[in-house]
Amino acid sequence: MAETPDDIPRLFQDAWNRKDAHALAGLFSNDADFVNVVGLWWHNRANIERAHHYRLTTFFRNSTISARRIKLRQISEDVAIVHTRWKLSGQLDKAGEALEDRLAIMMFVAERSTTGWIVCAAQNTDIIPGMETNVIRNGEITAVDYRGKE
């Protein structure tokens, strides 16, 4: 549980870097939603924990994330939106080799509870520098840039 909404990214980061899926999921309400970078959608705290435990013990086992920028938008006294720009390092490919760093933006929607701030929804989106959108052709998704094209 976070004392303030802008504590959430740091607490998420700390739990991720310790590979503590239970602590990470503890930031979320029982009925929270989480959408990951490829659109997998987990619908409650238990599923969020299970999904992160699997990832943090496999292809993210050597990874770390670091919050680069945090932007807080207080919707009301009891509701806040927190955007965070991440850097993820140390992800492994299927052969166990380290991959290049990734950048992403995560959005948390949080509400004040009697014990602090809790996340009710989160979505993570990869940043693909220089690209505008994705296209699918022959079942393959590719990031593209339309600017300057006729």
C-alpha atoms as an extended CHARMM CRD file, in Angstrom:
* protein
*
       150  EXT
         1         1  MET       CA              0.0000000000        0.0000000000        0.0000000000  PROA      1               0.0000000000
         2         2  ALA       CA              1.3410000000        3.4280000000       -0.9370000000  PROA      2               0.0000000000
         3         3  GLU       CA              1.2100000000        6.5100000000        1.2780000000  PROA      3               0.0000000000
         4         4  THR       CA              0.8420000000        8.7920000000       -1.7460000000  PROA      4               0.0000000000
         5         5  PRO       CA             -0.0520000000        8.0490000000       -5.3820000000  PROA      5               0.0000000000
         6         6  ASP       CA              3.4050000000        8.9990000000       -6.6020000000  PROA      6               0.0000000000
         7         7  ASP       CA              4.9230000000        6.3410000000       -4.2930000000  PROA      7               0.0000000000
         8         8  ILE       CA              3.3570000000        3.6410000000       -6.4830000000  PROA      8               0.0000000000
         9         9  PRO       CA              5.9860000000        3.5630000000       -9.2640000000  PROA      9               0.0000000000
        10        10  ARG       CA              8.8360000000        3.3450000000       -6.7410000000  PROA      10              0.0000000000
        11        11  LEU       CA              7.1160000000        0.5640000000       -4.8000000000  PROA      11              0.0000000000
        12        12  PHE       CA              6.3680000000       -1.3130000000       -8.0380000000  PROA      12              0.0000000000
        13        13  GLN       CA              9.9950000000       -0.8460000000       -9.1260000000  PROA      13              0.0000000000
        14        14  ASP       CA             11.3420000000       -2.0520000000       -5.7650000000  PROA      14              0.0000000000
        15        15  ALA       CA              9.1350000000       -5.1680000000       -5.7770000000  PROA      15              0.0000000000
        16        16  TRP       CA             10.0940000000       -5.9380000000       -9.3950000000  PROA      16              0.0000000000
        17        17  ASN       CA             13.7990000000       -5.5250000000       -8.7150000000  PROA      17              0.0000000000
        18        18  ARG       CA             13.5450000000       -7.8660000000       -5.6850000000  PROA      18              0.0000000000
        19        19  LYS       CA             11.5250000000      -10.3030000000       -7.8790000000  PROA      19              0.0000000000
        20        20  ASP       CA              8.7770000000      -10.1770000000       -5.2640000000  PROA      20              0.0000000000
        21        21  ALA       CA              5.5400000000      -10.8070000000       -7.1620000000  PROA      21              0.0000000000
        22        22  HSD       CA              3.5750000000      -10.9420000000       -3.8960000000  PROA      22              0.0000000000
        23        23  ALA       CA              4.6730000000       -7.4200000000       -2.8730000000  PROA      23              0.0000000000
        24        24  LEU       CA              4.0890000000       -6.1570000000       -6.4160000000  PROA      24              0.0000000000
        25        25  ALA       CA              0.5490000000       -7.5780000000       -6.4570000000  PROA      25              0.0000000000
        26        26  GLY       CA             -0.0250000000       -6.1340000000       -2.9810000000  PROA      26              0.0000000000
        27        27  LEU       CA             -0.0780000000       -2.6810000000       -4.5710000000  PROA      27              0.0000000000
        28        28  PHE       CA             -3.3020000000       -3.6810000000       -6.3760000000  PROA      28              0.0000000000
        29        29  SER       CA             -6.8880000000       -3.9960000000       -5.1700000000  PROA      29              0.0000000000
        30        30  ASN       CA             -8.4530000000       -7.4540000000       -5.1240000000  PROA      30              0.0000000000
        31        31  ASP       CA            -10.4600000000       -6.6510000000       -8.2630000000  PROA      31              0.0000000000
        32        32  ALA       CA             -7.7490000000       -4.7040000000      -10.1100000000  PROA      32              0.0000000000
        33        33  ASP       CA             -7.0570000000       -4.9260000000      -13.8400000000  PROA      33              0.0000000000
        34        34  PHE       CA             -3.5860000000       -5.0380000000      -15.4030000000  PROA      34              0.0000000000
        35        35  VAL       CA             -2.8750000000       -4.9120000000      -19.1460000000  PROA      35              0.0000000000
        36        36  ASN       CA              0.6800000000       -5.7320000000      -20.1670000000  PROA      36              0.0000000000
        37        37  VAL       CA              2.6610000000       -4.5770000000      -23.2190000000  PROA      37              0.0000000000
        38        38  VAL       CA              1.2280000000       -7.2320000000      -25.5330000000  PROA      38              0.0000000000
        39        39  GLY       CA             -2.3580000000       -6.8500000000      -24.3600000000  PROA      39              0.0000000000
        40        40  LEU       CA             -2.5520000000       -9.7120000000      -21.8640000000  PROA      40              0.0000000000
        41        41  TRP       CA             -5.2490000000       -8.6550000000      -19.4030000000  PROA      41              0.0000000000
        42        42  TRP       CA             -5.2320000000       -9.9030000000      -15.8130000000  PROA      42              0.0000000000
        43        43  HSD       CA             -8.4220000000       -9.2660000000      -13.8670000000  PROA      43              0.0000000000
        44        44  ASN       CA             -7.5890000000       -9.5420000000      -10.1590000000  PROA      44              0.0000000000
        45        45  ARG       CA             -4.7500000000       -9.3910000000       -7.6510000000  PROA      45              0.0000000000
        46        46  ALA       CA             -4.2210000000      -13.1690000000       -7.6210000000  PROA      46              0.0000000000
        47        47  ASN       CA             -3.8550000000      -13.3050000000      -11.4110000000  PROA      47              0.0000000000
        48        48  ILE       CA             -1.5800000000      -10.2420000000      -11.3980000000  PROA      48              0.0000000000
        49        49  GLU       CA              0.6340000000      -11.9800000000       -8.8410000000  PROA      49              0.0000000000
        50        50  ARG       CA              0.6270000000      -15.3080000000      -10.7100000000  PROA      50              0.0000000000
        51        51  ALA       CA              1.5040000000      -13.6570000000      -14.0380000000  PROA      51              0.0000000000
        52        52  HSD       CA              4.3060000000      -11.5790000000      -12.5520000000  PROA      52              0.0000000000
        53        53  HSD       CA              5.7040000000      -14.4920000000      -10.5560000000  PROA      53              0.0000000000
        54        54  TYR       CA              6.0430000000      -16.5190000000      -13.7620000000  PROA      54              0.0000000000
        55        55  ARG       CA              7.7020000000      -13.6570000000      -15.6500000000  PROA      55              0.0000000000
        56        56  LEU       CA              9.9800000000      -12.5930000000      -12.7800000000  PROA      56              0.0000000000
        57        57  THR       CA             11.2720000000      -16.1540000000      -12.3930000000  PROA      57              0.0000000000
        58        58  THR       CA             11.7940000000      -16.7970000000      -16.1180000000  PROA      58              0.0000000000
        59        59  PHE       CA             12.6160000000      -14.2410000000      -18.8090000000  PROA      59              0.0000000000
        60        60  PHE       CA             12.6740000000      -11.2690000000      -16.3960000000  PROA      60              0.0000000000
        61        61  ARG       CA             14.7080000000      -13.0550000000      -13.6900000000  PROA      61              0.0000000000
        62        62  ASN       CA             17.8160000000      -10.9040000000      -14.3280000000  PROA      62              0.0000000000
        63        63  SER       CA             15.9180000000       -7.7310000000      -15.1350000000  PROA      63              0.0000000000
        64        64  THR       CA             15.6440000000       -4.4320000000      -13.3630000000  PROA      64              0.0000000000
        65        65  ILE       CA             13.3510000000       -1.5040000000      -13.9880000000  PROA      65              0.0000000000
        66        66  SER       CA             13.9740000000        2.1020000000      -13.1530000000  PROA      66              0.0000000000
        67        67  ALA       CA             11.4580000000        4.9150000000      -13.1690000000  PROA      67              0.0000000000
        68        68  ARG       CA             12.7350000000        7.7440000000      -15.3450000000  PROA      68              0.0000000000
        69        69  ARG       CA              9.8340000000       10.1700000000      -15.0250000000  PROA      69              0.0000000000
        70        70  ILE       CA              6.6710000000       10.2410000000      -12.9460000000  PROA      70              0.0000000000
        71        71  LYS       CA              3.6630000000       12.4260000000      -13.6760000000  PROA      71              0.0000000000
        72        72  LEU       CA              0.7730000000       12.6140000000      -11.2280000000  PROA      72              0.0000000000
        73        73  ARG       CA             -2.7160000000       13.7980000000      -12.1200000000  PROA      73              0.0000000000
        74        74  GLN       CA             -4.9910000000       14.0800000000       -9.1240000000  PROA      74              0.0000000000
        75        75  ILE       CA             -8.5480000000       13.5300000000      -10.4190000000  PROA      75              0.0000000000
        76        76  SER       CA            -10.1430000000       14.0220000000       -7.0080000000  PROA      76              0.0000000000
        77        77  GLU       CA             -9.1350000000       13.7370000000       -3.3740000000  PROA      77              0.0000000000
        78        78  ASP       CA             -9.5090000000        9.9790000000       -3.6720000000  PROA      78              0.0000000000
        79        79  VAL       CA             -8.5550000000        9.1600000000       -7.2880000000  PROA      79              0.0000000000
        80        80  ALA       CA             -5.2570000000        9.6920000000       -9.0960000000  PROA      80              0.0000000000
        81        81  ILE       CA             -3.6240000000        8.7460000000      -12.3810000000  PROA      81              0.0000000000
        82        82  VAL       CA              0.1170000000        8.1380000000      -12.3040000000  PROA      82              0.0000000000
        83        83  HSD       CA              2.1460000000        7.8370000000      -15.5030000000  PROA      83              0.0000000000
        84        84  THR       CA              5.6700000000        6.4680000000      -15.2820000000  PROA      84              0.0000000000
        85        85  ARG       CA              8.3350000000        6.2130000000      -17.9340000000  PROA      85              0.0000000000
        86        86  TRP       CA             10.4140000000        3.0630000000      -17.3240000000  PROA      86              0.0000000000
        87        87  LYS       CA             13.7130000000        1.6570000000      -18.4480000000  PROA      87              0.0000000000
        88        88  LEU       CA             13.8450000000       -2.1410000000      -18.3310000000  PROA      88              0.0000000000
        89        89  SER       CA             17.2520000000       -3.8270000000      -18.4810000000  PROA      89              0.0000000000
        90        90  GLY       CA             18.2660000000       -7.4760000000      -18.3630000000  PROA      90              0.0000000000
        91        91  GLN       CA             15.3640000000       -9.2430000000      -20.0710000000  PROA      91              0.0000000000
        92        92  LEU       CA             16.4190000000      -12.6390000000      -21.4350000000  PROA      92              0.0000000000
        93        93  ASP       CA             15.6540000000      -14.1780000000      -24.8050000000  PROA      93              0.0000000000
        94        94  LYS       CA             14.4860000000      -17.8000000000      -25.1460000000  PROA      94              0.0000000000
        95        95  ALA       CA             18.1160000000      -18.9960000000      -25.1510000000  PROA      95              0.0000000000
        96        96  GLY       CA             18.8460000000      -17.1310000000      -21.9020000000  PROA      96              0.0000000000
        97        97  GLU       CA             20.8770000000      -14.3560000000      -23.5290000000  PROA      97              0.0000000000
        98        98  ALA       CA             20.4560000000      -10.7530000000      -22.3890000000  PROA      98              0.0000000000
        99        99  LEU       CA             18.4440000000       -8.4950000000      -24.6740000000  PROA      99              0.0000000000
       100       100  GLU       CA             18.7750000000       -4.7510000000      -25.2170000000  PROA      100             0.0000000000
       101       101  ASP       CA             17.1080000000       -2.2970000000      -22.8370000000  PROA      101             0.0000000000
       102       102  ARG       CA             13.4620000000       -1.3780000000      -23.3800000000  PROA      102             0.0000000000
       103       103  LEU       CA             11.6010000000        1.8130000000      -22.5780000000  PROA      103             0.0000000000
       104       104  ALA       CA              7.9380000000        1.8160000000      -21.6190000000  PROA      104             0.0000000000
       105       105  ILE       CA              5.2390000000        3.9750000000      -20.1100000000  PROA      105             0.0000000000
       106       106  MET       CA              2.9880000000        2.5620000000      -17.4380000000  PROA      106             0.0000000000
       107       107  MET       CA             -0.2230000000        4.1520000000      -16.2730000000  PROA      107             0.0000000000
       108       108  PHE       CA             -1.6410000000        3.4180000000      -12.8320000000  PROA      108             0.0000000000
       109       109  VAL       CA             -5.1370000000        4.4310000000      -11.7470000000  PROA      109             0.0000000000
       110       110  ALA       CA             -5.1760000000        4.5670000000       -7.9670000000  PROA      110             0.0000000000
       111       111  GLU       CA             -7.7460000000        5.2230000000       -5.3040000000  PROA      111             0.0000000000
       112       112  ARG       CA             -7.3860000000        6.2260000000       -1.6770000000  PROA      112             0.0000000000
       113       113  SER       CA             -8.4050000000        3.5510000000        0.7970000000  PROA      113             0.0000000000
       114       114  THR       CA             -8.5110000000        3.6550000000        4.5710000000  PROA      114             0.0000000000
       115       115  THR       CA             -4.9180000000        2.3320000000        4.6960000000  PROA      115             0.0000000000
       116       116  GLY       CA             -3.3470000000        4.2650000000        1.8070000000  PROA      116             0.0000000000
       117       117  TRP       CA             -3.3810000000        4.3760000000       -1.9920000000  PROA      117             0.0000000000
       118       118  ILE       CA             -4.1190000000        1.2200000000       -3.9540000000  PROA      118             0.0000000000
       119       119  VAL       CA             -3.9960000000        0.5460000000       -7.6980000000  PROA      119             0.0000000000
       120       120  CYS       CA             -7.2790000000       -0.4120000000       -9.3270000000  PROA      120             0.0000000000
       121       121  ALA       CA             -5.9620000000       -0.4820000000      -12.9260000000  PROA      121             0.0000000000
       122       122  ALA       CA             -2.6160000000       -0.4160000000      -14.7290000000  PROA      122             0.0000000000
       123       123  GLN       CA             -1.4860000000       -0.5650000000      -18.3270000000  PROA      123             0.0000000000
       124       124  ASN       CA              2.0450000000       -0.9000000000      -19.6720000000  PROA      124             0.0000000000
       125       125  THR       CA              3.0310000000        0.2390000000      -23.1810000000  PROA      125             0.0000000000
       126       126  ASP       CA              6.3930000000       -0.1650000000      -24.9060000000  PROA      126             0.0000000000
       127       127  ILE       CA              7.9880000000        2.9260000000      -26.4120000000  PROA      127             0.0000000000
       128       128  ILE       CA              9.2330000000        2.3070000000      -29.9430000000  PROA      128             0.0000000000
       129       129  PRO       CA             11.3230000000        5.3560000000      -30.8810000000  PROA      129             0.0000000000
       130       130  GLY       CA             10.4240000000        6.9990000000      -34.1840000000  PROA      130             0.0000000000
       131       131  MET       CA              7.2760000000        4.9220000000      -34.7290000000  PROA      131             0.0000000000
       132       132  GLU       CA              3.6340000000        6.0260000000      -34.8630000000  PROA      132             0.0000000000
       133       133  THR       CA              1.5410000000        2.8550000000      -34.8520000000  PROA      133             0.0000000000
       134       134  ASN       CA              1.5490000000       -0.8840000000      -35.4230000000  PROA      134             0.0000000000
       135       135  VAL       CA              0.4440000000       -2.7420000000      -38.5400000000  PROA      135             0.0000000000
       136       136  ILE       CA             -0.2830000000       -6.4240000000      -39.0250000000  PROA      136             0.0000000000
       137       137  ARG       CA              0.5590000000       -8.1750000000      -42.2790000000  PROA      137             0.0000000000
       138       138  ASN       CA              0.5820000000      -11.9560000000      -42.6930000000  PROA      138             0.0000000000
       139       139  GLY       CA              0.1540000000      -12.3630000000      -38.9430000000  PROA      139             0.0000000000
       140       140  GLU       CA              3.2870000000      -10.3050000000      -38.1510000000  PROA      140             0.0000000000
       141       141  ILE       CA              3.0080000000       -7.0880000000      -36.1470000000  PROA      141             0.0000000000
       142       142  THR       CA              5.4250000000       -4.3240000000      -37.0750000000  PROA      142             0.0000000000
       143       143  ALA       CA              5.8400000000       -0.7880000000      -35.7640000000  PROA      143             0.0000000000
       144       144  VAL       CA              5.7330000000        1.7880000000      -38.5550000000  PROA      144             0.0000000000
       145       145  ASP       CA              6.1190000000        5.5180000000      -39.1580000000  PROA      145             0.0000000000
       146       146  TYR       CA              3.8560000000        7.1590000000      -41.7620000000  PROA      146             0.0000000000
       147       147  ARG       CA              5.3340000000       10.6640000000      -41.5140000000  PROA      147             0.0000000000
       148       148  GLY       CA              6.9140000000       11.9540000000      -44.6880000000  PROA      148             0.0000000000
       149       149  LYS       CA              5.3300000000        9.1810000000      -46.7360000000  PROA      149             0.0000000000
       150       150  GLU       CA              3.2310000000       10.0110000000      -49.8030000000  PROA      150             0.0000000000
